[in-house]
Amino acid sequence: MTTNAGITRSQTAVLWTSVLLFYALGRVCQLYPEKISILLIVFLQVAPPAVFALIHGSILYTLKGMAAFTGSCLGAGATCESLSLCTGFPFGHYYFTSLMGPKVFHVPILLILAYLGMGYCSWILGLLILGYRNQPLTGARVIALPVLASLIMLAWDLSMEAIWSTIDRAWIWRDGGMFFGFPLSNFLGWYFTAYLFYQAFALYCRFTPVQPAPDSRSYWRAAILCYGVCAFGNLLIFREGLFPTAVIDATGRQWITMNILITCTLISVLAMGPVAVLAWHRLKVQM
């Protein structure tokens, strides 16, 4: 049985389940690092959004189109990460620890996979906010959507970078930085990297016929929810004893952990939250 626009009920169920159950579970598991494997926690925060993206994107863009998105996203992410590890461009000078598991050319596989889930959701939110859901990517739209989607993904990095690097030490910034132990060049690097793969996919969409967009609200809301779960997952981290009172970066500078947590939470609520709400509202207006 189908809902509408050719989406089966089973496909819709998988979309919602991957977001509500497994991804939310990953955010809850981060509260118990002393009982649950860190690698499993990282996996649960990375794999469900990636699986969601592959299913959701294959419905919207077909398998071929989603393969194009995945290739451009993971390709640009892996290339820029590897380049930065060797040269410091575009993110800055850093190296990865063993926290995120196996690496390929010194880059954790799970880190690259993280690009796919949030990268895709950020693209969909940009699509909804700009009202391009049923419109071909032609003219100025080919540039406007990558510009906005890159900003939406950058908000995600802003919300979690200091926690994963300065507190959890999943990666170490060799020269520290003014923003809780990492350089502002990291944000420029993130925007640059995201824009590269979004622009590549926008050009693909420009020259490739796209099938009619699904008209199921649940289908589109699933992508908004995935981004929203990530945003508000940071509200869970204020558990007593979860982190040390203060942390020290690679340069020896000390940072108050609570200041980092509060800042990241505010970014989640005041940057990512409004983006998700706006996309939800725009979808309601369009449908």
MARPAZA-892648 format. One record per residue (C-alpha): residue in one letter; chain; residue number from 0; x negated, y negated, z negated. Coordinates in Angstrom, 1 decimal. Layout:
residues N
NODE,rest,kette,nr,east,north,up
NODE,A,A,NUM,X,Y,Z
...
This chain:
residues 287
NODE,rest,kette,nr,east,north,up
NODE,M,A,0,0.0,0.0,0.0
NODE,T,A,1,-1.2,-3.5,0.7
NODE,T,A,2,-0.6,-6.8,-1.0
NODE,N,A,3,-1.0,-9.2,1.9
NODE,A,A,4,-3.6,-10.1,4.5
NODE,G,A,5,-4.6,-6.5,4.6
NODE,I,A,6,-5.9,-6.3,1.0
NODE,T,A,7,-5.0,-3.0,-0.7
NODE,R,A,8,-3.9,-2.8,-4.3
NODE,S,A,9,-6.9,-0.6,-5.0
NODE,Q,A,10,-9.3,-3.3,-3.6
NODE,T,A,11,-7.7,-6.0,-5.8
NODE,A,A,12,-7.9,-3.7,-8.8
NODE,V,A,13,-11.6,-3.1,-8.2
NODE,L,A,14,-12.2,-6.9,-7.8
NODE,W,A,15,-10.5,-7.8,-11.1
NODE,T,A,16,-12.0,-4.8,-13.0
NODE,S,A,17,-15.6,-5.6,-11.9
NODE,V,A,18,-15.1,-9.1,-13.3
NODE,L,A,19,-13.0,-8.7,-16.3
NODE,L,A,20,-14.4,-5.4,-17.6
NODE,F,A,21,-18.0,-4.8,-16.6
NODE,Y,A,22,-19.2,-8.4,-16.3
NODE,A,A,23,-17.5,-9.5,-19.5
NODE,L,A,24,-18.9,-6.4,-21.2
NODE,G,A,25,-22.4,-7.5,-20.2
NODE,R,A,26,-21.9,-11.0,-21.7
NODE,V,A,27,-20.6,-9.4,-25.0
NODE,C,A,28,-23.5,-6.9,-25.1
NODE,Q,A,29,-26.0,-9.8,-25.2
NODE,L,A,30,-25.0,-10.3,-28.8
NODE,Y,A,31,-26.4,-6.9,-29.8
NODE,P,A,32,-30.0,-6.7,-28.4
NODE,E,A,33,-31.1,-4.7,-31.5
NODE,K,A,34,-28.6,-1.9,-30.7
NODE,I,A,35,-28.4,-2.0,-26.9
NODE,S,A,36,-31.2,-1.7,-24.4
NODE,I,A,37,-32.3,-5.2,-23.1
NODE,L,A,38,-32.5,-3.7,-19.6
NODE,L,A,39,-29.0,-2.4,-19.8
NODE,I,A,40,-27.8,-5.9,-20.9
NODE,V,A,41,-29.5,-7.5,-18.0
NODE,F,A,42,-28.1,-4.9,-15.6
NODE,L,A,43,-24.6,-5.5,-16.8
NODE,Q,A,44,-25.0,-9.2,-16.3
NODE,V,A,45,-26.3,-8.8,-12.8
NODE,A,A,46,-24.9,-5.7,-11.1
NODE,P,A,47,-21.1,-6.4,-11.6
NODE,P,A,48,-21.1,-9.8,-9.9
NODE,A,A,49,-23.2,-8.4,-7.1
NODE,V,A,50,-20.8,-5.5,-6.5
NODE,F,A,51,-17.9,-8.0,-6.7
NODE,A,A,52,-19.6,-10.1,-4.1
NODE,L,A,53,-20.0,-7.2,-1.7
NODE,I,A,54,-16.4,-6.1,-2.0
NODE,H,A,55,-14.9,-9.6,-1.9
NODE,G,A,56,-17.1,-10.7,0.9
NODE,S,A,57,-16.5,-7.7,3.1
NODE,I,A,58,-12.8,-8.4,2.9
NODE,L,A,59,-13.3,-12.0,3.9
NODE,Y,A,60,-16.2,-11.8,6.4
NODE,T,A,61,-16.1,-8.1,7.3
NODE,L,A,62,-19.1,-5.8,6.6
NODE,K,A,63,-21.2,-7.4,9.3
NODE,G,A,64,-20.6,-10.9,7.9
NODE,M,A,65,-21.3,-9.9,4.3
NODE,A,A,66,-24.5,-8.2,5.5
NODE,A,A,67,-25.5,-11.5,7.0
NODE,F,A,68,-24.8,-13.3,3.7
NODE,T,A,69,-26.6,-10.7,1.7
NODE,G,A,70,-29.6,-10.7,4.0
NODE,S,A,71,-30.0,-14.5,4.0
NODE,C,A,72,-29.4,-14.7,0.2
NODE,L,A,73,-31.7,-12.0,-0.9
NODE,G,A,74,-34.2,-12.8,1.8
NODE,A,A,75,-34.5,-16.5,0.8
NODE,G,A,76,-34.4,-15.7,-2.9
NODE,A,A,77,-37.2,-13.1,-2.7
NODE,T,A,78,-39.3,-15.2,-0.4
NODE,C,A,79,-39.1,-18.4,-2.5
NODE,E,A,80,-39.7,-16.5,-5.7
NODE,S,A,81,-42.8,-14.7,-4.3
NODE,L,A,82,-44.1,-17.9,-2.7
NODE,S,A,83,-43.7,-19.8,-6.0
NODE,L,A,84,-45.5,-17.0,-7.9
NODE,C,A,85,-48.5,-17.4,-5.6
NODE,T,A,86,-48.5,-21.2,-4.9
NODE,G,A,87,-46.1,-22.9,-7.4
NODE,F,A,88,-43.8,-24.0,-4.6
NODE,P,A,89,-40.8,-24.4,-4.7
NODE,F,A,90,-40.1,-23.7,-8.4
NODE,G,A,91,-43.3,-24.3,-10.2
NODE,H,A,92,-46.0,-22.0,-11.8
NODE,Y,A,93,-44.6,-19.1,-13.8
NODE,Y,A,94,-44.8,-15.3,-14.1
NODE,F,A,95,-42.3,-12.6,-15.1
NODE,T,A,96,-42.6,-10.4,-18.1
NODE,S,A,97,-41.3,-6.8,-18.4
NODE,L,A,98,-37.9,-7.9,-19.8
NODE,M,A,99,-36.0,-7.7,-16.5
NODE,G,A,100,-37.3,-4.3,-15.5
NODE,P,A,101,-39.0,-3.0,-12.3
NODE,K,A,102,-40.6,-5.4,-9.9
NODE,V,A,103,-41.4,-5.6,-6.2
NODE,F,A,104,-44.4,-7.8,-5.5
NODE,H,A,105,-44.2,-9.1,-9.1
NODE,V,A,106,-40.6,-10.2,-8.7
NODE,P,A,107,-37.9,-8.3,-10.7
NODE,I,A,108,-35.4,-6.5,-8.6
NODE,L,A,109,-32.6,-7.5,-10.9
NODE,L,A,110,-33.5,-11.2,-10.7
NODE,I,A,111,-33.2,-11.1,-6.9
NODE,L,A,112,-29.9,-9.2,-7.2
NODE,A,A,113,-28.6,-12.0,-9.5
NODE,Y,A,114,-28.8,-14.3,-6.5
NODE,L,A,115,-26.1,-12.4,-4.7
NODE,G,A,116,-23.3,-12.4,-7.3
NODE,M,A,117,-23.5,-16.1,-8.4
NODE,G,A,118,-24.6,-17.2,-4.9
NODE,Y,A,119,-21.5,-15.7,-3.3
NODE,C,A,120,-19.1,-17.0,-6.0
NODE,S,A,121,-20.6,-20.5,-5.7
NODE,W,A,122,-20.0,-20.4,-1.9
NODE,I,A,123,-16.4,-19.4,-2.4
NODE,L,A,124,-15.8,-22.1,-5.0
NODE,G,A,125,-17.3,-24.7,-2.6
NODE,L,A,126,-15.0,-23.3,0.2
NODE,L,A,127,-11.9,-23.8,-2.0
NODE,I,A,128,-12.9,-27.2,-3.3
NODE,L,A,129,-13.5,-28.6,0.1
NODE,G,A,130,-10.3,-27.0,1.5
NODE,Y,A,131,-12.1,-24.9,4.1
NODE,R,A,132,-10.4,-21.7,3.3
NODE,N,A,133,-8.5,-21.5,6.5
NODE,Q,A,134,-10.7,-23.8,8.6
NODE,P,A,135,-13.5,-22.9,10.9
NODE,L,A,136,-17.0,-24.1,9.9
NODE,T,A,137,-17.6,-26.6,12.6
NODE,G,A,138,-18.9,-30.1,12.8
NODE,A,A,139,-19.7,-31.7,9.4
NODE,R,A,140,-18.4,-28.7,7.6
NODE,V,A,141,-21.5,-26.7,8.5
NODE,I,A,142,-23.5,-29.1,6.4
NODE,A,A,143,-21.0,-30.1,3.7
NODE,L,A,144,-20.3,-26.6,2.4
NODE,P,A,145,-24.0,-25.6,1.9
NODE,V,A,146,-24.6,-28.9,0.2
NODE,L,A,147,-21.8,-28.4,-2.3
NODE,A,A,148,-22.3,-24.7,-2.8
NODE,S,A,149,-26.0,-25.4,-3.7
NODE,L,A,150,-25.0,-27.8,-6.4
NODE,I,A,151,-22.5,-25.3,-7.8
NODE,M,A,152,-25.2,-22.7,-8.0
NODE,L,A,153,-27.6,-25.2,-9.4
NODE,A,A,154,-25.2,-25.7,-12.3
NODE,W,A,155,-25.5,-22.0,-13.1
NODE,D,A,156,-29.3,-22.2,-13.3
NODE,L,A,157,-29.1,-25.3,-15.5
NODE,S,A,158,-26.8,-23.4,-17.9
NODE,M,A,159,-29.1,-20.4,-18.4
NODE,E,A,160,-32.7,-21.3,-17.5
NODE,A,A,161,-33.9,-22.3,-21.0
NODE,I,A,162,-32.3,-19.3,-22.7
NODE,W,A,163,-33.8,-16.8,-20.3
NODE,S,A,164,-37.2,-18.4,-20.1
NODE,T,A,165,-38.1,-20.3,-23.3
NODE,I,A,166,-36.0,-18.2,-25.8
NODE,D,A,167,-35.9,-14.7,-24.2
NODE,R,A,168,-39.2,-15.1,-22.4
NODE,A,A,169,-38.0,-13.1,-19.3
NODE,W,A,170,-40.4,-15.4,-17.4
NODE,I,A,171,-43.1,-17.7,-18.7
NODE,W,A,172,-43.7,-21.2,-17.3
NODE,R,A,173,-47.5,-21.6,-17.4
NODE,D,A,174,-47.6,-25.3,-17.8
NODE,G,A,175,-44.4,-25.7,-19.9
NODE,G,A,176,-42.1,-28.6,-19.0
NODE,M,A,177,-40.1,-31.5,-20.4
NODE,F,A,178,-36.8,-29.7,-20.2
NODE,F,A,179,-37.0,-27.2,-23.1
NODE,G,A,180,-40.3,-25.8,-21.8
NODE,F,A,181,-39.9,-25.7,-18.0
NODE,P,A,182,-40.4,-28.3,-15.3
NODE,L,A,183,-37.8,-30.3,-13.4
NODE,S,A,184,-39.3,-28.9,-10.2
NODE,N,A,185,-37.5,-25.7,-11.0
NODE,F,A,186,-34.2,-27.4,-10.3
NODE,L,A,187,-35.4,-28.8,-7.1
NODE,G,A,188,-36.6,-25.4,-6.1
NODE,W,A,189,-33.3,-23.8,-7.0
NODE,Y,A,190,-31.4,-26.3,-4.9
NODE,F,A,191,-33.8,-25.9,-2.0
NODE,T,A,192,-33.6,-22.1,-2.1
NODE,A,A,193,-29.8,-22.0,-2.3
NODE,Y,A,194,-29.5,-24.5,0.5
NODE,L,A,195,-31.7,-22.4,2.7
NODE,F,A,196,-29.5,-19.3,2.6
NODE,Y,A,197,-26.2,-21.2,2.5
NODE,Q,A,198,-27.2,-23.2,5.6
NODE,A,A,199,-28.3,-20.0,7.4
NODE,F,A,200,-24.9,-18.3,6.6
NODE,A,A,201,-23.0,-21.5,7.6
NODE,L,A,202,-24.7,-21.4,11.0
NODE,Y,A,203,-23.8,-17.7,11.2
NODE,C,A,204,-20.1,-18.6,10.5
NODE,R,A,205,-20.3,-21.4,13.0
NODE,F,A,206,-21.1,-19.1,15.9
NODE,T,A,207,-19.3,-16.0,14.8
NODE,P,A,208,-15.5,-15.6,15.0
NODE,V,A,209,-14.0,-15.2,11.5
NODE,Q,A,210,-10.8,-13.3,10.8
NODE,P,A,211,-7.9,-15.0,9.1
NODE,A,A,212,-8.5,-15.7,5.4
NODE,P,A,213,-6.6,-13.5,2.9
NODE,D,A,214,-3.5,-15.3,1.5
NODE,S,A,215,-3.5,-13.5,-1.9
NODE,R,A,216,-4.0,-15.9,-4.8
NODE,S,A,217,-5.4,-13.0,-6.9
NODE,Y,A,218,-8.0,-12.4,-4.3
NODE,W,A,219,-9.4,-16.0,-4.5
NODE,R,A,220,-8.9,-16.3,-8.2
NODE,A,A,221,-11.1,-13.3,-8.8
NODE,A,A,222,-14.1,-15.3,-7.4
NODE,I,A,223,-13.2,-18.3,-9.6
NODE,L,A,224,-12.9,-16.0,-12.6
NODE,C,A,225,-16.3,-14.4,-11.9
NODE,Y,A,226,-17.9,-17.8,-12.0
NODE,G,A,227,-15.9,-18.8,-15.1
NODE,V,A,228,-16.9,-15.7,-17.0
NODE,C,A,229,-20.5,-16.6,-16.4
NODE,A,A,230,-19.9,-20.2,-17.5
NODE,F,A,231,-18.1,-19.4,-20.8
NODE,G,A,232,-20.3,-16.4,-21.6
NODE,N,A,233,-22.7,-18.8,-23.1
NODE,L,A,234,-20.2,-19.7,-25.8
NODE,L,A,235,-20.8,-16.3,-27.3
NODE,I,A,236,-24.5,-16.7,-28.1
NODE,F,A,237,-24.0,-18.6,-31.4
NODE,R,A,238,-24.5,-15.5,-33.6
NODE,E,A,239,-26.5,-15.9,-36.7
NODE,G,A,240,-29.8,-14.1,-36.5
NODE,L,A,241,-29.6,-13.5,-32.8
NODE,F,A,242,-32.5,-15.9,-32.1
NODE,P,A,243,-35.4,-17.4,-34.1
NODE,T,A,244,-35.0,-20.9,-35.5
NODE,A,A,245,-37.7,-22.2,-33.2
NODE,V,A,246,-39.6,-21.0,-30.1
NODE,I,A,247,-42.9,-22.0,-28.6
NODE,D,A,248,-43.6,-22.4,-24.9
NODE,A,A,249,-46.8,-21.5,-23.0
NODE,T,A,250,-48.4,-24.8,-23.9
NODE,G,A,251,-47.9,-24.4,-27.6
NODE,R,A,252,-45.0,-26.9,-27.8
NODE,Q,A,253,-42.3,-26.0,-30.3
NODE,W,A,254,-38.6,-26.2,-29.4
NODE,I,A,255,-35.6,-26.0,-31.8
NODE,T,A,256,-33.5,-23.0,-30.6
NODE,M,A,257,-30.2,-24.5,-31.6
NODE,N,A,258,-30.9,-27.6,-29.4
NODE,I,A,259,-31.4,-25.3,-26.5
NODE,L,A,260,-28.3,-23.3,-27.1
NODE,I,A,261,-26.1,-26.4,-27.6
NODE,T,A,262,-27.5,-28.0,-24.4
NODE,C,A,263,-26.9,-24.9,-22.3
NODE,T,A,264,-23.4,-24.4,-23.7
NODE,L,A,265,-22.6,-28.0,-22.9
NODE,I,A,266,-23.8,-27.6,-19.4
NODE,S,A,267,-21.7,-24.5,-19.0
NODE,V,A,268,-18.6,-26.2,-20.3
NODE,L,A,269,-19.0,-29.6,-18.8
NODE,A,A,270,-20.6,-28.7,-15.4
NODE,M,A,271,-19.6,-25.1,-14.5
NODE,G,A,272,-16.2,-25.3,-16.3
NODE,P,A,273,-14.8,-28.3,-14.3
NODE,V,A,274,-16.0,-26.7,-11.1
NODE,A,A,275,-14.0,-23.6,-11.8
NODE,V,A,276,-11.0,-25.6,-12.9
NODE,L,A,277,-11.1,-27.7,-9.8
NODE,A,A,278,-11.4,-24.7,-7.5
NODE,W,A,279,-8.4,-23.1,-9.3
NODE,H,A,280,-6.4,-26.3,-8.8
NODE,R,A,281,-7.4,-26.7,-5.2
NODE,L,A,282,-6.3,-23.2,-4.5
NODE,K,A,283,-2.9,-23.8,-6.1
NODE,V,A,284,-2.4,-26.9,-3.9
NODE,Q,A,285,-3.5,-25.1,-0.7
NODE,M,A,286,-1.2,-22.1,-1.4
